[in-house]
Amino acid sequence: MKSTSGNAGGAQKKKMNGYVGFSNFPNQVHRRSVKRGFNFTLMVVGESGIGKSTLINTLFDTKIFPDREEMPPSAEPIKGVDVTSMSADIQENGVKLRLTVVDTPGFGDAINNEEAWQPILENIESRFDAYLAQENRVNRSKISDNRIDAVIYFIKPTGHCLRVIDIEFMKRLHTKVNLIPIIAKADTLTASELEQFKAKILADINYHGIQIFKPVSDEFDDPETVAENREILSKIPFAVVGSEKYVDRADGTKVRGRSYPWGIIEVENEEHNDFIKLRQMLLRSHMEELKDTTDMVLYENYRTQKLLSMGHVQDNGVFREFNPLVQMEEEKRTHDAKMQKMEAEMTAVFQQKVHEKEAKLKQSEEELYARHKEMKSVLEKQKAELDDKKKRVEATARPITPMEQQATKGKKKNIFSGF
């Protein structure tokens, strides 16, 4: 091997001199994937009678949805929005697909459709929560993935702009699923009306910041793929017509379509509607991208927000490459910061002790001064009382006469004369 370049992200690019076989790895993945089969979960949202069942049956060329039973006039209509799912195992050219279609009967059928999207949003989030719970199990050998890979949202062909329910639904769900808006029953509008209607829909979507799924090309795509992606982008939102019936054309051939007095609308004719481009994006060219976007972007964003709301904190240091010198510098900075913190804490404790001692000494000094003042006041009061008594005694005492003095001396002699 010969070195062709320097370090690129920590690894060197090398040129091989011969064939070793690892380029066959994609074929190994392909064989294993074909053996295991694939899962795809698709949700359809729209008003009753707008053509959801017909379009799904047309897309997969099989009876995914059974024929609708006519409800008797006395039957009560569905109250609220229900979320139901049905699965089917289908196979094409040896490739097995477990298809799950989630239907939302009752959406948009009520007079007051306020928060009609809430049951649908809760269902999508509950699927994320179930997958997250399985990821956190000790034994993860059998993880069931029923997350919604794409949502086809059926827009009523009014010819005007998006309705409030359309905008509110897409605003609530565009961060949780791959939104694919389509104009249902496009054969009710003329070509010019469809062109204007598409422009109005895209303007509303851009104005409200709604994210819809769009094919993205990169440097690894060949010119043909880039051109196909550009064509698909030009058709969004897709104006489609679905039909499970075959009609006869003028040349006698049978085609899937709808027959009218003025002519035939062919489902698989790109000049009549965008069904081919929708099927190409959804099944033939971008099914894996839809699944990857669900797993790596939409689910990861939901998972991050969910774990953060539960108090989990990401330790980014776990994912950094180990460098001994950087590690030593970080440890030194951490140690220095720790020592500075300890020094600051010790200084704060010392200052607090000094303040407490000074406060205690000041309190003792004040108490001694108060006692001294009190004792001085008591002594002064006692001295004043004694002086007052002395003055009273001196004022009331009379002078002693010579005879009283002589008598006093005589009494003293008599007292001591017995000795």
C-alpha positions as CSV (number, residue, x, y, z in Angstrom):
1,M,0.0,0.0,0.0
2,K,1.1,3.6,-0.6
3,S,0.2,6.6,1.4
4,T,-1.7,9.2,-0.7
5,S,-2.5,11.8,1.9
6,G,-1.9,13.0,5.4
7,N,-4.1,12.7,8.5
8,A,-7.8,13.2,7.8
9,G,-9.8,13.1,11.0
10,G,-7.1,11.0,12.7
11,A,-6.8,8.4,9.9
12,Q,-4.6,8.1,6.9
13,K,-5.9,7.4,3.4
14,K,-4.2,4.5,1.7
15,K,-4.1,3.3,-1.8
16,M,-4.5,-0.5,-2.2
17,N,-2.5,-2.5,-4.7
18,G,-5.0,-5.3,-5.2
19,Y,-8.5,-6.6,-4.5
20,V,-9.2,-7.9,-1.0
21,G,-13.0,-8.1,-1.0
22,F,-14.5,-5.7,1.5
23,S,-16.2,-3.8,-1.4
24,N,-18.6,-6.8,-1.5
25,F,-20.0,-5.7,1.9
26,P,-23.0,-3.9,0.4
27,N,-23.9,-7.1,-1.4
28,Q,-23.7,-8.9,2.0
29,V,-26.0,-6.3,3.5
30,H,-28.4,-6.7,0.6
31,R,-28.6,-10.5,0.9
32,R,-29.2,-10.3,4.7
33,S,-31.8,-7.6,4.2
34,V,-33.7,-9.6,1.6
35,K,-33.6,-12.6,3.9
36,R,-34.9,-10.7,6.9
37,G,-37.4,-8.6,5.0
38,F,-38.4,-5.0,5.6
39,N,-41.0,-3.1,7.7
40,F,-42.7,0.0,6.6
41,T,-45.4,1.9,8.6
42,L,-47.5,4.4,6.7
43,M,-50.1,6.7,8.2
44,V,-52.9,8.3,6.1
45,V,-54.8,11.3,7.3
46,G,-57.8,13.0,5.7
47,E,-61.5,13.4,5.7
48,S,-63.8,10.4,5.2
49,G,-64.5,9.8,1.5
50,I,-61.5,11.6,0.3
51,G,-59.9,8.5,-1.3
52,K,-57.4,7.2,1.3
53,S,-58.3,3.5,0.9
54,T,-58.4,3.7,-2.8
55,L,-55.0,5.4,-3.1
56,I,-53.3,2.9,-0.7
57,N,-54.7,0.0,-2.6
58,T,-53.6,1.6,-5.9
59,L,-50.1,2.3,-4.5
60,F,-49.4,-1.3,-3.5
61,D,-51.5,-2.9,-6.2
62,T,-53.3,-5.1,-3.7
63,K,-56.3,-5.0,-1.4
64,I,-54.8,-3.4,1.8
65,F,-58.1,-1.8,2.7
66,P,-61.2,-3.9,2.4
67,D,-64.2,-2.5,0.6
68,R,-66.1,-0.1,2.8
69,E,-69.5,-1.3,4.1
70,E,-72.3,1.0,3.4
71,M,-73.6,2.4,6.7
72,P,-77.4,2.4,7.2
73,P,-79.0,5.8,7.6
74,S,-79.9,5.0,11.3
75,A,-76.2,4.3,12.2
76,E,-74.6,6.8,14.4
77,P,-71.5,8.5,12.9
78,I,-68.1,8.1,14.5
79,K,-67.6,10.5,17.3
80,G,-64.1,12.0,17.5
81,V,-61.0,10.6,15.8
82,D,-60.1,7.0,15.9
83,V,-56.7,5.5,15.1
84,T,-56.6,2.1,13.6
85,S,-53.9,0.0,11.9
86,M,-53.8,-3.0,9.7
87,S,-50.8,-5.0,8.5
88,A,-50.1,-7.1,5.4
89,D,-47.2,-9.2,4.3
90,I,-46.5,-8.6,0.7
91,Q,-43.7,-9.8,-1.6
92,E,-42.1,-8.6,-4.8
93,N,-39.3,-10.2,-6.7
94,G,-38.3,-12.2,-3.6
95,V,-38.3,-9.2,-1.3
96,K,-40.7,-9.4,1.7
97,L,-42.3,-6.3,3.1
98,R,-44.4,-6.1,6.3
99,L,-46.6,-3.1,5.5
100,T,-48.6,-1.5,8.3
101,V,-51.1,1.2,7.3
102,V,-52.5,3.4,10.1
103,D,-55.8,5.0,9.3
104,T,-57.5,7.9,11.1
105,P,-61.2,7.7,10.6
106,G,-63.2,10.6,11.9
107,F,-60.5,13.2,11.3
108,G,-62.0,16.4,9.9
109,D,-65.6,15.0,9.9
110,A,-66.9,16.9,12.9
111,I,-68.5,20.4,12.9
112,N,-65.9,21.5,15.4
113,N,-62.5,20.1,14.5
114,E,-60.6,21.9,17.2
115,E,-57.7,19.6,18.4
116,A,-58.8,16.9,16.0
117,W,-55.0,16.2,15.6
118,Q,-54.5,15.4,19.3
119,P,-55.3,11.7,19.1
120,I,-53.0,11.3,16.1
121,L,-50.2,13.2,17.8
122,E,-50.6,11.1,20.9
123,N,-50.5,7.9,18.9
124,I,-47.2,8.9,17.1
125,E,-45.6,9.9,20.4
126,S,-46.8,6.7,22.1
127,R,-45.0,4.7,19.4
128,F,-41.8,6.7,20.1
129,D,-42.2,6.1,23.8
130,A,-42.6,2.3,23.3
131,Y,-39.5,2.2,21.2
132,L,-37.5,4.2,23.8
133,A,-38.7,1.8,26.5
134,Q,-37.4,-1.1,24.5
135,E,-34.1,0.6,23.9
136,N,-33.6,1.0,27.7
137,R,-34.3,-2.7,28.4
138,V,-31.4,-4.9,29.6
139,N,-32.2,-7.5,26.9
140,R,-32.7,-5.7,23.5
141,S,-32.5,-8.7,21.2
142,K,-36.1,-8.4,20.1
143,I,-37.1,-4.8,19.5
144,S,-40.3,-4.1,17.7
145,D,-40.3,-1.0,15.6
146,N,-43.8,0.4,14.8
147,R,-42.8,4.0,14.5
148,I,-44.5,6.0,11.7
149,D,-42.2,6.3,8.7
150,A,-44.3,8.6,6.7
151,V,-47.7,10.4,6.9
152,I,-49.6,11.1,3.7
153,Y,-51.9,14.1,4.4
154,F,-54.8,14.4,2.0
155,I,-55.7,18.0,1.1
156,K,-59.2,18.7,0.0
157,P,-59.2,20.0,-3.7
158,T,-60.8,23.4,-2.9
159,G,-58.7,25.3,-5.3
160,H,-58.1,28.1,-2.8
161,C,-55.5,27.8,0.0
162,L,-54.9,25.6,3.0
163,R,-57.7,25.4,5.5
164,V,-57.1,26.1,9.2
165,I,-57.3,22.4,10.1
166,D,-54.7,21.7,7.4
167,I,-52.3,24.3,8.8
168,E,-52.8,23.4,12.4
169,F,-52.4,19.6,11.8
170,M,-49.2,20.0,9.9
171,K,-47.8,22.5,12.4
172,R,-48.4,20.1,15.3
173,L,-46.9,17.0,13.5
174,H,-44.2,18.2,11.2
175,T,-41.4,17.7,13.8
176,K,-42.6,14.2,14.6
177,V,-43.1,12.6,11.2
178,N,-42.2,12.8,7.5
179,L,-45.1,14.8,6.1
180,I,-46.1,14.1,2.5
181,P,-49.0,16.5,1.5
182,I,-51.0,15.4,-1.5
183,I,-54.0,16.9,-3.3
184,A,-56.7,14.3,-3.3
185,K,-59.1,13.7,-6.2
186,A,-57.0,15.9,-8.5
187,D,-59.3,15.1,-11.4
188,T,-61.9,17.6,-10.0
189,L,-59.6,20.5,-11.0
190,T,-58.2,21.7,-14.3
191,A,-54.5,21.8,-15.0
192,S,-54.3,25.6,-14.5
193,E,-56.3,25.3,-11.3
194,L,-54.0,22.6,-10.0
195,E,-50.9,24.7,-10.8
196,Q,-52.3,27.7,-8.9
197,F,-53.5,25.6,-6.0
198,K,-50.1,24.0,-5.6
199,A,-48.5,27.4,-5.5
200,K,-50.9,28.6,-2.8
201,I,-50.3,25.4,-0.7
202,L,-46.5,25.8,-0.9
203,A,-46.8,29.5,0.0
204,D,-48.8,28.6,3.1
205,I,-46.4,25.9,4.1
206,N,-43.4,28.2,3.8
207,Y,-45.2,31.1,5.6
208,H,-46.0,28.9,8.6
209,G,-42.6,27.2,8.7
210,I,-43.9,23.7,8.1
211,Q,-41.3,21.1,7.3
212,I,-42.4,18.5,4.7
213,F,-40.4,15.6,3.3
214,K,-38.3,16.6,0.3
215,P,-35.7,14.4,-1.5
216,V,-32.2,15.7,-1.1
217,S,-29.3,15.1,-3.4
218,D,-25.6,15.0,-2.4
219,E,-22.3,14.6,-4.1
220,F,-22.5,10.8,-4.2
221,D,-25.7,10.9,-6.4
222,D,-25.3,10.4,-10.1
223,P,-26.7,12.9,-12.6
224,E,-29.7,10.7,-13.3
225,T,-30.7,10.5,-9.6
226,V,-30.2,14.3,-9.2
227,A,-32.5,14.9,-12.2
228,E,-35.1,12.5,-10.7
229,N,-35.0,14.2,-7.4
230,R,-35.5,17.6,-9.1
231,E,-38.5,16.3,-11.0
232,I,-40.1,14.9,-7.8
233,L,-39.5,18.3,-6.0
234,S,-41.2,20.1,-8.9
235,K,-44.4,18.0,-8.3
236,I,-44.8,18.6,-4.5
237,P,-47.5,18.7,-3.3
238,F,-48.5,15.7,-5.4
239,A,-51.9,15.9,-7.2
240,V,-53.0,12.3,-7.4
241,V,-55.9,10.2,-8.6
242,G,-56.5,6.7,-7.3
243,S,-58.5,3.9,-8.9
244,E,-58.7,0.2,-8.4
245,K,-60.6,-0.3,-11.6
246,Y,-59.4,-0.8,-15.1
247,V,-61.0,1.1,-18.1
248,D,-60.7,0.7,-21.8
249,R,-58.8,3.2,-23.8
250,A,-59.6,4.1,-27.4
251,D,-57.0,1.7,-28.7
252,G,-58.6,-1.2,-26.7
253,T,-55.9,-1.5,-24.0
254,K,-56.9,-1.6,-20.4
255,V,-55.5,0.9,-18.0
256,R,-56.1,1.7,-14.3
257,G,-58.1,4.9,-14.2
258,R,-61.5,6.7,-14.2
259,S,-63.8,7.1,-17.1
260,Y,-65.8,10.3,-17.7
261,P,-68.1,11.4,-20.5
262,W,-65.4,13.7,-21.7
263,G,-62.6,11.1,-21.5
264,I,-60.4,8.9,-19.3
265,I,-58.1,9.9,-16.4
266,E,-55.2,7.4,-16.3
267,V,-53.7,6.8,-12.9
268,E,-50.3,5.9,-14.2
269,N,-50.0,8.7,-16.7
270,E,-47.8,11.5,-15.7
271,E,-49.6,13.9,-18.0
272,H,-52.8,13.3,-16.1
273,N,-51.6,13.3,-12.4
274,D,-48.6,12.9,-10.1
275,F,-49.3,9.3,-8.9
276,I,-46.2,8.0,-10.6
277,K,-43.9,10.5,-8.9
278,L,-45.5,9.9,-5.5
279,R,-45.1,6.1,-5.8
280,Q,-41.5,6.6,-7.0
281,M,-40.6,8.7,-4.0
282,L,-42.5,6.7,-1.5
283,L,-41.6,3.2,-2.5
284,R,-38.9,3.0,-5.3
285,S,-36.3,5.6,-4.5
286,H,-36.7,7.1,-1.0
287,M,-38.3,4.5,1.3
288,E,-35.0,3.9,3.1
289,E,-34.4,7.7,3.4
290,L,-37.9,8.0,5.0
291,K,-37.0,5.3,7.5
292,D,-33.6,6.8,8.2
293,T,-35.0,10.3,8.7
294,T,-37.6,8.8,11.2
295,D,-34.9,6.9,13.1
296,M,-31.9,9.3,13.0
297,V,-33.6,12.8,13.0
298,L,-37.2,12.8,14.1
299,Y,-37.0,10.0,16.8
300,E,-33.6,11.2,18.0
301,N,-34.9,14.8,18.5
302,Y,-37.9,13.4,20.4
303,R,-35.7,11.1,22.5
304,T,-33.4,13.9,23.4
305,Q,-36.2,16.2,24.6
306,K,-37.9,13.3,26.4
307,L,-34.7,12.3,28.3
308,L,-33.9,15.9,29.1
309,S,-37.4,16.5,30.5
310,M,-36.8,13.4,32.7
311,G,-33.6,14.9,34.2
312,H,-31.0,13.1,32.2
313,V,-27.9,15.1,31.4
314,Q,-25.4,14.2,28.6
315,D,-21.8,13.8,29.6
316,N,-20.0,15.0,26.5
317,G,-16.6,14.0,27.9
318,V,-17.4,10.4,27.2
319,F,-17.3,10.8,23.5
320,R,-14.0,12.8,23.3
321,E,-10.8,11.3,22.1
322,F,-8.3,10.6,24.9
323,N,-5.1,12.8,24.9
324,P,-2.8,12.3,28.0
325,L,-1.4,15.9,27.8
326,V,-4.8,17.4,27.5
327,Q,-6.1,15.1,30.3
328,M,-3.2,16.2,32.6
329,E,-3.9,19.9,31.8
330,E,-7.6,19.4,32.6
331,E,-6.7,17.6,35.8
332,K,-4.3,20.4,36.8
333,R,-6.9,23.0,36.1
334,T,-9.5,21.0,38.0
335,H,-7.0,20.6,40.9
336,D,-6.1,24.3,40.9
337,A,-9.8,25.3,40.8
338,K,-10.4,22.9,43.7
339,M,-7.6,24.4,45.8
340,Q,-8.8,27.9,45.1
341,K,-12.2,26.9,46.1
342,M,-10.9,25.3,49.4
343,E,-8.7,28.4,50.1
344,A,-11.7,30.7,49.6
345,E,-13.8,28.5,51.8
346,M,-11.1,28.5,54.5
347,T,-10.7,32.2,54.3
348,A,-14.5,32.7,54.5
349,V,-14.6,30.4,57.6
350,F,-11.7,32.2,59.3
351,Q,-13.3,35.6,58.7
352,Q,-16.6,34.3,60.0
353,K,-14.9,33.1,63.2
354,V,-13.1,36.4,63.6
355,H,-16.3,38.3,63.2
356,E,-18.1,36.0,65.7
357,K,-15.2,36.5,68.2
358,E,-15.2,40.2,67.8
359,A,-19.0,40.3,68.2
360,K,-18.7,38.2,71.4
361,L,-16.0,40.4,72.9
362,K,-17.9,43.6,72.1
363,Q,-21.0,42.1,73.7
364,S,-18.9,41.2,76.9
365,E,-17.5,44.7,77.0
366,E,-20.9,46.2,76.7
367,E,-22.2,43.9,79.5
368,L,-19.2,44.9,81.8
369,Y,-19.7,48.6,81.1
370,A,-23.4,48.2,81.9
371,R,-22.6,46.4,85.2
372,H,-20.0,49.1,86.2
373,K,-22.4,51.8,85.4
374,E,-25.1,50.1,87.5
375,M,-22.8,49.5,90.5
376,K,-21.5,53.1,90.3
377,S,-25.1,54.3,90.3
378,V,-25.9,52.1,93.4
379,L,-22.9,53.4,95.3
380,E,-23.6,57.0,94.5
381,K,-27.2,56.5,95.7
382,Q,-26.0,54.9,99.0
383,K,-23.5,57.7,99.5
384,A,-26.2,60.3,99.0
385,E,-28.5,58.4,101.5
386,L,-25.6,58.4,104.1
387,D,-24.9,62.1,103.6
388,D,-28.6,62.8,104.0
389,K,-28.8,60.8,107.2
390,K,-25.7,62.5,108.6
391,K,-27.2,65.9,107.9
392,R,-30.5,64.9,109.6
393,V,-28.6,63.7,112.7
394,E,-26.5,66.8,112.9
395,A,-29.6,69.0,112.5
396,T,-31.5,67.3,115.4
397,A,-28.7,66.9,117.9
398,R,-28.4,69.6,120.9
399,P,-25.1,70.6,122.6
400,I,-24.1,68.8,125.9
401,T,-23.9,70.9,129.1
402,P,-20.9,70.6,131.6
403,M,-23.1,69.0,134.3
404,E,-24.2,66.3,131.8
405,Q,-20.5,65.7,130.9
406,Q,-19.7,65.4,134.7
407,A,-22.6,63.0,135.2
408,T,-21.5,60.9,132.4
409,K,-18.0,60.6,133.8
410,G,-19.4,59.7,137.2
411,K,-21.4,56.8,135.8
412,K,-18.3,55.5,134.0
413,K,-16.4,55.4,137.4
414,N,-19.2,53.6,139.1
415,I,-19.3,51.0,136.5
416,F,-15.6,50.2,137.0
417,S,-15.6,50.6,140.8
418,G,-16.5,47.0,141.4
419,F,-13.3,45.7,140.0
